[in-house]
Amino acid sequence: MSLLWAIVPVKPLNQAKSRLAPALDGEQRAYLALAMLRRVVTLLVEAPEVLGVLVVSRDPRALAEARDLGAHTVQESGAPALNPAIARATQVARAMGAATTLVMPADLPLLSLADLRGIVDLACDALRSVVIAPDRHETGTNALLTCPPGVIQYTFVLESFKRHLALAEDAGVAAHVWRSPTLALVLDQYPRSERGRRISRIAEAAAREAGMDVIPTEGYYEKYGDGEVQLHVSRWEGHPNELANEIFTQMLASHLGLLEAESGGPSDSELRD
């Protein structure tokens, strides 16, 4: 697909990864967010399918980093709002010759070139098409390709996956869905099924090969009952065990080398609700 521009929205770095606040201070979380931004932007800048990359943010440090990596930047202004910021960046991309845009968040630690090519291939060079990559719960949108740019309204809010599908249908635009374990994989989750664990191991191996730090979680979540995993992390804010949440943030910080490793590990009784 020719004339494809990628748009990467970035929230202020001092607001990034707020769920890790119990273990990481603001500067440490900003460092983590910046590392993921570098990886996503570098992949997009080097991808032959992408003509140009636009990073939109109100954070001067993030914008400067993006420019150093070869991306163009758009300074976000006005009241902080994700959808208007992406819409403004889309207007800029169209002015620079974009016939298709791909919105790709900066915090996708396992994004791969295969994901990018899979999304582009689904568009099939159609004059009017939308490709949506959902998160693992199929509630949020982790990537959104639109051809032409702005053919549907951006609605990156709760239940955005269903909303984007509905908007495409209302506009009479062909909608395709790209499902990928790497694009949808949540870093702080422990898959229940053997298939999920196999996918996780593949993703971890790919991440290590790419020089990324991998956070092993399997050893921290014990089996209960009939061999079924009763305690797992699917998302931070929904976790029923506050203590396990705190332990996991400390473990993450330790693996990132940002905190000294805690002595000892959680006992079975500590991990139980």
C-alpha positions as CSV (number, residue, x, y, z in Angstrom):
1,M,0.0,0.0,0.0
2,S,1.5,3.3,-1.1
3,L,1.4,6.7,0.6
4,L,0.9,5.2,4.1
5,W,1.6,7.4,7.1
6,A,1.7,6.2,10.6
7,I,0.4,8.4,13.5
8,V,1.8,7.8,17.0
9,P,0.0,9.6,19.8
10,V,2.1,10.0,23.0
11,K,0.7,11.2,26.3
12,P,3.0,13.5,28.5
13,L,5.8,11.3,29.8
14,N,5.2,12.4,33.4
15,Q,1.7,10.9,33.2
16,A,2.8,7.6,31.6
17,K,2.4,4.2,33.2
18,S,0.6,5.5,36.2
19,R,-0.4,2.0,37.3
20,L,3.3,1.4,38.1
21,A,3.4,4.3,40.6
22,P,3.6,2.0,43.6
23,A,7.0,0.8,42.4
24,L,8.3,3.5,40.0
25,D,8.6,7.2,40.5
26,G,7.6,9.6,37.7
27,E,11.1,9.8,36.1
28,Q,11.4,6.0,36.0
29,R,8.0,5.6,34.4
30,A,8.9,8.3,31.9
31,Y,12.0,6.3,31.1
32,L,10.0,3.2,30.5
33,A,7.5,5.0,28.3
34,L,10.3,6.6,26.3
35,A,12.0,3.2,25.7
36,M,8.7,1.9,24.2
37,L,8.3,5.0,22.1
38,R,11.8,4.6,20.7
39,R,11.1,1.0,19.7
40,V,7.7,1.7,18.0
41,V,8.9,4.8,16.1
42,T,12.1,3.0,15.0
43,L,10.1,0.1,13.7
44,L,7.7,2.4,11.8
45,V,10.5,4.7,10.4
46,E,12.4,1.7,9.0
47,A,9.4,-0.2,7.6
48,P,9.3,0.0,3.8
49,E,5.5,0.0,3.9
50,V,5.4,3.3,5.8
51,L,6.1,6.6,3.8
52,G,6.3,8.7,6.9
53,V,5.7,8.8,10.7
54,L,4.0,11.5,12.6
55,V,4.2,11.7,16.4
56,V,1.7,13.9,18.1
57,S,2.2,14.9,21.7
58,R,2.3,17.9,24.1
59,D,5.5,16.6,25.7
60,P,8.6,18.3,24.2
61,R,11.0,15.5,25.3
62,A,8.9,12.9,23.4
63,L,8.7,15.1,20.3
64,A,12.5,15.8,20.4
65,E,13.2,12.0,20.7
66,A,10.8,11.3,17.8
67,R,12.5,13.8,15.6
68,D,15.9,12.3,16.4
69,L,14.6,9.0,15.2
70,G,13.5,10.4,11.9
71,A,9.8,11.0,12.6
72,H,7.8,14.2,11.9
73,T,6.1,15.8,14.9
74,V,2.9,17.6,15.7
75,Q,2.6,19.7,18.8
76,E,-0.6,19.0,20.6
77,S,-2.4,22.1,21.9
78,G,-5.6,23.0,23.7
79,A,-7.2,20.8,26.3
80,P,-5.7,17.4,26.5
81,A,-7.8,15.0,24.4
82,L,-6.7,12.0,22.5
83,N,-9.2,11.9,19.6
84,P,-8.8,15.6,18.6
85,A,-5.0,15.2,18.8
86,I,-5.1,12.2,16.4
87,A,-7.6,14.1,14.1
88,R,-5.2,17.0,13.9
89,A,-2.3,14.8,13.1
90,T,-4.4,13.1,10.4
91,Q,-5.0,16.5,8.8
92,V,-1.2,17.1,8.8
93,A,-0.6,13.7,7.3
94,R,-3.1,14.4,4.5
95,A,-1.4,17.7,3.8
96,M,1.9,15.8,3.4
97,G,0.4,13.4,0.9
98,A,-1.0,10.5,2.9
99,A,-3.6,8.4,1.2
100,T,-3.8,6.0,4.2
101,T,-3.1,6.5,7.9
102,L,-2.3,4.0,10.6
103,V,-2.8,5.1,14.2
104,M,-0.4,3.1,16.4
105,P,0.0,3.9,20.1
106,A,3.5,4.2,21.5
107,D,3.1,1.7,24.3
108,L,3.1,-1.6,22.3
109,P,6.2,-3.4,23.5
110,L,5.8,-6.5,21.3
111,L,4.8,-4.7,18.0
112,S,6.4,-6.5,15.1
113,L,6.9,-5.9,11.4
114,A,4.7,-8.9,10.8
115,D,1.8,-7.1,12.6
116,L,2.4,-4.0,10.4
117,R,2.4,-6.0,7.2
118,G,-0.6,-8.0,8.3
119,I,-2.6,-4.9,8.8
120,V,-1.6,-3.4,5.5
121,D,-2.3,-6.6,3.6
122,L,-5.8,-6.7,5.0
123,A,-6.6,-3.3,3.5
124,C,-6.1,-4.9,0.0
125,D,-5.4,-1.6,-1.7
126,A,-9.1,-0.8,-1.5
127,L,-10.1,2.8,-2.0
128,R,-12.2,2.9,1.2
129,S,-11.3,0.5,4.0
130,V,-10.7,0.2,7.7
131,V,-8.5,-2.3,9.6
132,I,-8.8,-2.5,13.3
133,A,-6.5,-4.4,15.7
134,P,-8.2,-5.0,19.0
135,D,-6.7,-5.7,22.4
136,R,-6.9,-9.1,23.9
137,H,-10.3,-8.4,25.5
138,E,-11.6,-7.1,22.1
139,T,-12.8,-4.0,23.8
140,G,-10.0,-1.4,23.0
141,T,-8.3,-0.6,19.7
142,N,-4.5,-1.1,19.6
143,A,-4.1,0.0,16.0
144,L,-6.4,1.6,13.4
145,L,-5.8,1.9,9.7
146,T,-8.1,4.2,7.7
147,C,-8.2,4.7,3.9
148,P,-8.7,7.4,3.1
149,P,-7.5,9.2,6.2
150,G,-10.4,10.2,8.4
151,V,-12.9,8.0,6.6
152,I,-14.4,7.3,10.0
153,Q,-14.3,9.3,13.2
154,Y,-11.8,8.4,15.8
155,T,-13.3,7.2,19.0
156,F,-10.5,5.9,21.2
157,V,-12.6,5.5,24.4
158,L,-14.1,2.6,26.3
159,E,-15.3,-0.1,24.0
160,S,-13.5,1.6,21.1
161,F,-13.2,-1.7,19.1
162,K,-17.0,-2.1,18.7
163,R,-17.4,1.7,18.2
164,H,-14.9,1.7,15.3
165,L,-16.6,-1.3,13.7
166,A,-20.0,0.4,14.0
167,L,-18.7,3.6,12.5
168,A,-17.2,1.7,9.5
169,E,-20.5,0.0,8.9
170,D,-22.4,3.3,9.2
171,A,-20.1,4.8,6.6
172,G,-20.4,1.9,4.2
173,V,-16.7,1.2,4.5
174,A,-15.2,-2.3,4.4
175,A,-13.9,-3.2,7.9
176,H,-11.3,-5.9,8.6
177,V,-10.0,-7.1,11.9
178,W,-6.3,-8.0,12.5
179,R,-6.0,-10.2,15.6
180,S,-2.4,-10.8,16.8
181,P,-1.1,-12.1,20.1
182,T,1.9,-9.8,19.9
183,L,-0.1,-6.7,19.2
184,A,-2.8,-7.6,21.7
185,L,-0.6,-9.2,24.4
186,V,-0.7,-7.5,27.8
187,L,2.7,-7.4,29.5
188,D,1.3,-8.1,33.0
189,Q,-0.8,-11.1,32.3
190,Y,-0.5,-14.8,32.9
191,P,-2.2,-16.8,30.2
192,R,-4.5,-19.6,31.5
193,S,-4.5,-21.9,28.6
194,E,-1.6,-24.0,27.2
195,R,-2.1,-22.2,23.8
196,G,-1.9,-18.9,25.6
197,R,1.3,-19.9,27.4
198,R,2.8,-21.1,24.1
199,I,2.0,-17.8,22.4
200,S,3.5,-16.0,25.4
201,R,6.7,-18.0,25.1
202,I,7.0,-17.2,21.4
203,A,6.5,-13.5,22.2
204,E,9.0,-13.6,24.9
205,A,11.6,-15.3,22.7
206,A,11.0,-12.7,20.0
207,A,11.4,-9.9,22.5
208,R,14.6,-11.3,23.9
209,E,16.0,-11.7,20.3
210,A,15.1,-8.0,19.7
211,G,17.2,-7.1,22.8
212,M,14.2,-6.3,25.1
213,D,14.0,-7.2,28.7
214,V,11.3,-9.8,29.4
215,I,9.4,-10.0,32.7
216,P,8.8,-13.7,33.6
217,T,5.5,-14.1,35.5
218,E,4.8,-17.8,35.5
219,G,6.8,-18.6,38.6
220,Y,5.0,-15.9,40.6
221,Y,1.5,-17.3,40.2
222,E,0.8,-20.6,41.8
223,K,-1.6,-23.3,40.9
224,Y,-4.5,-24.1,43.1
225,G,-7.4,-26.6,43.1
226,D,-7.3,-29.1,40.3
227,G,-4.2,-27.7,38.6
228,E,-6.1,-24.6,37.4
229,V,-4.5,-21.2,37.7
230,Q,-6.9,-19.4,40.0
231,L,-4.8,-16.2,40.4
232,H,-3.6,-14.3,37.4
233,V,-3.2,-10.8,36.2
234,S,-5.3,-9.7,33.2
235,R,-5.3,-6.0,33.8
236,W,-3.9,-3.9,36.7
237,E,-7.0,-2.0,37.6
238,G,-9.2,-5.1,37.8
239,H,-7.0,-7.3,39.9
240,P,-8.8,-8.6,43.0
241,N,-5.7,-8.9,45.2
242,E,-4.0,-5.6,46.1
243,L,-1.0,-7.3,47.7
244,A,-0.3,-9.4,44.5
245,N,-0.5,-6.2,42.5
246,E,2.1,-4.5,44.7
247,I,4.3,-7.6,44.5
248,F,4.1,-7.5,40.7
249,T,5.1,-3.9,40.4
250,Q,8.1,-4.5,42.7
251,M,9.0,-7.5,40.5
252,L,8.7,-5.4,37.4
253,A,10.9,-2.6,38.8
254,S,13.5,-5.2,39.9
255,H,13.7,-6.7,36.5
256,L,14.1,-3.3,34.9
257,G,17.0,-2.6,37.3
258,L,15.2,0.4,38.7
259,L,14.9,-1.0,42.3
260,E,16.8,-3.4,44.4
261,A,15.4,-6.9,44.3
262,E,13.1,-7.7,47.2
263,S,14.4,-10.4,49.5
264,G,12.2,-13.5,49.4
265,G,9.1,-14.1,47.4
266,P,5.4,-14.1,48.1
267,S,4.0,-17.1,50.0
268,D,1.0,-19.0,48.9
269,S,-1.0,-17.5,51.8
270,E,0.0,-14.0,50.7
271,L,-1.2,-14.6,47.2
272,R,-4.6,-15.9,48.2
273,D,-7.5,-13.6,48.3
